């Protein structure tokens, strides 16, 4: 091969690589900011936002390759990633110097430890075998040390003997959490602090579960805690089974059918959650002071529903005090952080992390907040 031919092939290779980088960057930017578009106007952007983790990995791989081989293209990758730094940090916070639980406890500051958990009505997910007597999900809750536990799909959480809950576990629960409430739809709270439950209105209470509890955390200080469970995708057991088969490279005959069904249900759920987020936002706007909103959003960080709920005043606790990406739903190969915690007011998120209990199809999410001493500041 002569020099001219080699030069020509080299130019073609560089062009192909440049086009590949542009395509990856375009997908990365679109998925990073897709949640800014209302799905009632165009749902394509919301669906595209689900691919953000994959495009982030592709961008990182492209950056590494370009740093080694194509320095000018590497600068392009860096500029694109800096333009998307906010979505990156929302997905993968880098709070390397957050305090440990031990140091928080030793500080003597007034804190509130909150646990949010979709407990799947205490059914044991998968093939877990209890290591101790009783229900393993209940055991985790009891050992969590949380001051407040908000739960979804928890209809029978107070029922003695349900799903193997032992008498000892039930008695310990009543002793640890003297203040409790459970709705017939499974929205529950366990609290070490007394609270007043306040009714919250929504346009579609059959799909959006939203509860408000005004906690008296001492010295007349009140923290308004919202427990939320938003619209799920609504996949049937058959849908999930075929989806798993497809991700394993099987069920090719059903691929088009399940893709159409999945996309249709995803689109419908995104639109429903957009409306539900507006109802949640309205409920938040009606409350002053310290507020925590936690629960199962069935939606990812950066989505339209997430952004609507956050507004300009609510802080994502995981972004503020978490570390690295977190998956809170682990069933059926849908690996996303769909459980969220937001806060505002005289609260400061000190540490937020995903718990290691996998006996539900969700993982728990925990947060420790510092409560501002309003008497000292007045």
ABEGO torsion letter per residue (X at the ends): XBAAAAAAAAAAAAAAAAAAAAAAAAAAAAAAAAAABBAAABAAAAAAAAAAAAAAAAAAAAAAAAAAABAAAAAAAAAAAAAAAAAAAAABBBBAABBBAAAAAAAGBBBBBBBBBBAGGGBBBEABBBABBEBAAAAAAAAAGBABBBBBGAAAAABBGBGGBBAAAAAAAAAABABBBBBAAGBBBBBABBBBBBBBBBABAAABBBBBBBBBAEGGBBBBBBBBBBBBAGBBAAAAAAAAAAAAGBGAAAAAAAAAAAAAAAAAAAAAAAAAAAAAAAAAAABBEBBBBBEBAGBBBGBAAAAAAAEAABBBAAAAABBEBBBABABGGBBBBABBBBBBEABBBABBBBBABAABABBBBBBBBBBBBAAAAX
